[in-house]
């Protein structure tokens, strides 16, 4: 069985040092309903230890005595968690785990809370002691997991009995136009243009990450998962869309000339696409998004 400590080459370079400032400023934060949904799933009347894995390779890891976060990335999810009163008042400690040195550097600069620490780690080697976490959160990262058996075993090891595993993703809602939301077909066109460069990376949309449900170590330790999805609109400009696409790992690693061609094509798609305007004079329009949360309770 191979070790999940291996980090995908595209993730390693696409989220390496020098690529994370754009990621941190342009990626969207997490919506309050999704954060509340995770909080309600946690059975804890005491202060929580949290482990968080947040984006890079894809992502990092955060632990807290209410929970643990793995795939902590640049701290986007952590900052959202700390900003929500129902979370902030219940957190004892958050330990974030992130394999990318560049992302850990941004995280340290943008998350200022004495309850939070950021450390190097991977899905099968978190460095967290047995039974420490009430909650593990993997934000925008689990599709990069290279070994589901080892990851599920690590989650089981560090969670308390009846602890909670939460997986969360934000993604452009490429299907929005199918459900009678006029003006969203351009989102699918944007996705189709950038996906030509995925180079076989294990992207969320492929659903390969759901293989964890079939892992023996998952079935031994966790109940059947519950999935919840929210659709909503964010405000954006053409530059928002192009910069967000450029922050994708597989776009970040492209040669400059190829990346410029992609960006030019995206600008053309946005110019031709029928958008729902928030303020046409300022170039602000609706950007359809979707958030998926998966909750799995430890037995």
C-alpha positions as CSV (number, residue, x, y, z in Angstrom):
1,X,0.0,0.0,0.0
2,X,1.5,3.3,-1.0
3,X,1.8,6.2,1.4
4,X,-0.5,9.1,1.1
5,X,2.5,11.3,2.2
6,X,3.2,11.6,-1.5
7,X,2.2,15.0,-2.8
8,X,1.0,15.3,-6.4
9,X,3.6,17.0,-8.6
10,X,1.0,19.5,-10.0
11,X,-0.2,20.4,-6.5
12,X,3.4,20.7,-5.3
13,X,4.4,23.2,-8.0
14,X,1.0,24.8,-8.5
15,X,0.7,25.6,-4.8
16,X,4.4,26.1,-4.2
17,X,6.2,29.1,-2.9
18,X,5.3,32.3,-4.8
19,X,2.0,31.1,-6.1
20,X,-0.2,31.5,-3.0
21,X,-0.8,35.3,-2.7
22,X,-3.2,35.2,-5.6
23,X,-4.9,32.1,-4.2
24,X,-5.3,33.7,-0.8
25,X,-6.8,36.9,-2.2
26,X,-9.0,35.6,-5.0
27,X,-10.5,32.3,-3.8
28,X,-14.0,32.7,-2.2
29,X,-14.6,32.2,1.5
30,X,-17.1,29.8,3.0
31,X,-20.8,30.6,3.4
32,X,-22.4,30.9,6.8
33,X,-25.1,28.2,6.2
34,X,-22.4,25.6,5.4
35,X,-20.4,26.6,8.5
36,X,-23.5,26.3,10.6
37,X,-24.3,22.9,9.1
38,X,-20.9,21.6,10.2
39,X,-21.3,23.1,13.7
40,X,-24.7,21.5,14.2
41,X,-23.2,18.1,13.2
42,X,-20.7,18.3,16.1
43,X,-21.9,16.7,19.3
44,X,-20.0,18.8,21.9
45,X,-21.2,21.0,24.7
46,X,-17.6,21.7,25.8
47,X,-14.7,23.5,24.1
48,X,-13.7,21.9,20.8
49,X,-10.4,20.6,19.5
50,X,-10.3,20.9,15.8
51,X,-8.0,19.6,13.2
52,X,-8.2,21.2,9.8
53,X,-6.7,20.1,6.5
54,X,-7.1,23.1,4.1
55,X,-6.2,23.6,0.5
56,X,-2.9,22.7,-1.0
57,X,-1.5,19.6,-2.5
58,X,-4.4,20.1,-2.3
59,X,-4.2,21.6,1.1
60,X,-3.1,21.4,4.6
61,X,-4.3,20.3,8.1
62,X,-5.7,22.0,11.1
63,X,-6.3,20.5,14.6
64,X,-8.2,21.9,17.4
65,X,-9.5,20.5,20.7
66,X,-12.8,20.9,19.1
67,X,-11.5,19.8,15.9
68,X,-8.7,19.2,13.5
69,X,-8.2,20.7,10.1
70,X,-6.1,19.1,7.4
71,X,-5.1,20.9,4.2
72,X,-5.2,24.3,5.9
73,X,-3.9,26.2,2.9
74,X,-3.6,29.9,3.3
75,X,-6.2,30.0,6.1
76,X,-9.3,31.0,4.1
77,X,-11.5,28.4,5.9
78,X,-9.9,29.0,9.3
79,X,-10.5,32.8,9.1
80,X,-14.2,32.1,8.1
81,X,-14.6,29.7,11.1
82,X,-13.1,32.2,13.6
83,X,-15.3,35.0,12.2
84,X,-18.5,33.2,12.9
85,X,-19.7,33.7,16.5
86,X,-21.2,30.2,16.9
87,X,-17.8,28.8,16.1
88,X,-15.5,31.3,17.8
89,X,-17.1,30.9,21.2
90,X,-16.7,27.1,21.2
91,X,-13.2,26.6,19.9
92,X,-10.5,25.5,22.4
93,X,-7.7,24.9,19.9
94,X,-7.3,24.5,16.1
95,X,-4.3,22.6,14.7
96,X,-3.9,23.2,11.0
97,X,-1.9,20.8,8.8
98,X,-0.6,22.0,5.5
99,X,2.2,20.3,3.3
100,X,3.1,23.4,1.4
101,X,5.7,25.7,2.9
102,X,4.4,28.6,0.8
103,X,0.9,28.2,2.0
104,X,1.9,27.8,5.6
105,X,3.8,31.1,5.3
106,X,0.6,32.9,4.1
107,X,-1.4,31.2,6.8
108,X,0.9,32.4,9.5
109,X,0.6,36.0,8.2
110,X,-3.2,36.0,7.9
111,X,-4.5,34.0,10.8
112,X,-3.8,35.7,14.1
113,X,-5.4,33.8,17.0
114,X,-3.5,32.2,19.9
115,X,-5.7,29.1,19.7
116,X,-4.5,28.3,16.2
117,X,-1.3,26.7,15.1
118,X,-0.1,25.6,11.6
119,X,2.2,22.6,11.0
120,X,3.5,20.5,8.2
121,X,1.6,17.2,7.6
122,X,-0.2,15.0,5.2
123,X,-3.4,12.9,5.1
124,X,-1.8,9.8,6.6
125,X,0.8,11.6,8.8
126,X,-0.8,14.4,10.7
127,X,1.4,14.4,13.8
128,X,-1.7,14.6,16.0
129,X,-2.0,12.4,19.1
130,X,-4.5,9.6,19.3
131,X,-8.1,10.7,20.1
132,X,-7.3,14.4,20.3
133,X,-9.9,15.9,18.0
134,X,-13.6,16.4,18.2
135,X,-13.7,17.5,14.6
136,X,-11.7,17.1,11.5
137,X,-12.4,19.5,8.6
138,X,-10.8,19.1,5.2
139,X,-11.6,22.2,3.1
140,X,-11.1,22.3,-0.6
141,X,-8.5,19.6,-0.4
142,X,-9.6,16.0,-0.1
143,X,-9.7,15.3,-3.8
144,X,-5.9,15.4,-3.7
145,X,-5.8,12.5,-1.3
146,X,-3.6,9.7,-2.8
147,X,-4.6,6.8,-0.5
148,X,-8.1,6.7,1.0
149,X,-7.4,3.6,3.2
150,X,-4.5,5.4,5.0
151,X,-6.3,8.7,5.2
152,X,-9.5,7.1,6.8
153,X,-7.3,5.2,9.2
154,X,-5.5,8.5,10.3
155,X,-8.9,10.2,10.7
156,X,-10.1,7.3,12.9
157,X,-6.9,7.5,15.0
158,X,-7.0,11.2,15.8
159,X,-10.7,11.6,16.3
160,X,-12.4,11.1,19.7
161,X,-15.2,8.5,19.9
162,X,-18.3,9.9,18.1
163,X,-16.2,12.6,16.6
164,X,-17.0,14.3,13.3
165,X,-15.3,14.3,9.9
166,X,-16.4,17.2,7.6
167,X,-15.3,17.6,3.9
168,X,-16.2,20.9,2.2
169,X,-15.7,22.3,-1.3
170,X,-16.6,25.6,-3.0
171,X,-16.9,25.3,-6.8
172,X,-18.2,27.3,-9.7
173,X,-21.8,26.1,-10.5
174,X,-21.3,25.0,-14.1
175,X,-24.8,23.4,-14.1
176,X,-26.6,26.6,-13.1
177,X,-27.9,27.4,-16.5
178,X,-29.6,24.0,-16.8
179,X,-31.9,24.9,-14.0
180,X,-33.3,28.0,-15.7
181,X,-30.8,30.5,-14.4
182,X,-30.3,32.6,-17.5
183,X,-26.9,34.0,-18.0
184,X,-24.8,31.2,-16.5
185,X,-23.8,29.2,-19.5
186,X,-20.5,31.2,-19.6
187,X,-19.6,29.4,-16.3
188,X,-19.6,26.1,-18.0
189,X,-17.6,27.5,-20.9
190,X,-15.0,28.9,-18.5
191,X,-14.6,25.5,-16.8
192,X,-14.4,23.7,-20.1
193,X,-11.6,26.0,-21.2
194,X,-9.4,25.6,-18.2
195,X,-10.1,21.9,-17.7
196,X,-8.1,21.2,-20.9
197,X,-5.0,21.7,-18.8
198,X,-5.9,19.4,-15.8
199,X,-3.2,16.9,-17.0
200,X,-5.0,14.0,-15.2
201,X,-5.0,15.7,-11.8
202,X,-7.6,14.2,-9.4
203,X,-10.1,17.1,-9.5
204,X,-13.1,17.3,-7.3
205,X,-15.6,17.2,-10.2
206,X,-14.4,13.7,-11.1
207,X,-15.8,12.4,-7.8
208,X,-12.9,10.0,-7.2
209,X,-12.7,11.2,-3.6
210,X,-15.9,9.3,-2.9
211,X,-13.9,6.1,-3.1
212,X,-13.1,6.7,0.5
213,X,-16.6,5.5,1.4
214,X,-15.5,2.0,0.2
215,X,-12.2,1.9,2.1
216,X,-12.2,-0.8,4.7
217,X,-10.7,1.6,7.3
218,X,-13.6,4.1,6.6
219,X,-16.4,1.4,6.9
220,X,-14.9,0.1,10.1
221,X,-14.8,3.4,11.8
222,X,-17.5,5.7,10.4
223,X,-21.2,5.8,9.7
224,X,-22.6,6.3,6.2
225,X,-21.9,9.9,5.0
226,X,-24.4,12.7,4.7
227,X,-24.0,15.2,1.8
228,X,-25.6,18.6,1.6
229,X,-25.3,21.1,-1.2
230,X,-26.0,24.9,-1.4
231,X,-26.3,27.0,-4.5
232,X,-25.8,30.8,-4.4
233,X,-24.4,33.8,-6.3
234,X,-21.3,35.8,-5.6
235,X,-20.5,39.1,-7.1
236,X,-17.6,39.2,-9.6
237,X,-16.0,41.1,-12.4
238,X,-14.1,39.7,-15.4
239,X,-10.9,40.1,-13.5
240,X,-12.3,38.1,-10.6
241,X,-13.2,35.2,-12.9
242,X,-9.8,35.2,-14.7
243,X,-7.7,35.6,-11.5
244,X,-9.7,32.8,-9.8
245,X,-9.1,30.5,-12.8
246,X,-5.4,31.5,-12.8
247,X,-5.2,30.4,-9.2
248,X,-6.0,26.8,-10.1
249,X,-2.9,24.6,-9.6
250,X,-2.8,23.3,-13.2
251,X,-3.2,26.8,-14.6
252,X,-0.6,28.3,-12.3
253,X,2.1,25.9,-13.7
254,X,1.5,26.7,-17.3
255,X,4.2,28.4,-19.4
256,X,3.6,32.2,-19.5
257,X,2.6,32.2,-23.2
258,X,0.1,29.4,-22.7
259,X,-1.3,31.0,-19.5
260,X,-1.8,34.3,-21.4
261,X,-3.7,32.5,-24.2
262,X,-6.0,30.9,-21.6
263,X,-6.6,34.2,-20.0
264,X,-7.4,35.8,-23.3
265,X,-9.8,33.1,-24.2
266,X,-11.6,33.5,-20.8
267,X,-11.9,37.2,-21.4
268,X,-13.5,36.5,-24.8
269,X,-15.9,34.1,-23.2
270,X,-16.9,36.6,-20.6
271,X,-17.3,39.4,-23.2
272,X,-19.6,37.2,-25.3
273,X,-21.5,35.5,-22.5
274,X,-24.9,36.6,-21.3
275,X,-24.5,37.6,-17.7
276,X,-26.8,38.7,-14.9
277,X,-25.6,42.2,-14.0
278,X,-25.4,43.5,-10.5
279,X,-23.9,46.8,-11.7
280,X,-23.2,46.8,-15.4
281,X,-21.5,50.2,-15.3
282,X,-19.0,48.9,-12.9
283,X,-18.8,45.5,-14.6
284,X,-20.1,43.5,-11.7
285,X,-22.2,40.4,-12.4
286,X,-23.5,37.3,-10.6
287,X,-21.1,34.4,-10.4
288,X,-23.0,31.1,-9.7
289,X,-21.4,29.0,-7.0
290,X,-22.1,25.8,-5.2
291,X,-20.8,24.4,-1.9
292,X,-20.8,20.7,-0.9
293,X,-20.4,19.5,2.6
294,X,-20.0,15.9,3.6
295,X,-20.5,14.8,7.2
296,X,-19.3,11.5,8.5
297,X,-19.7,10.6,12.2
298,X,-17.2,8.2,13.9
299,X,-18.8,5.2,15.5
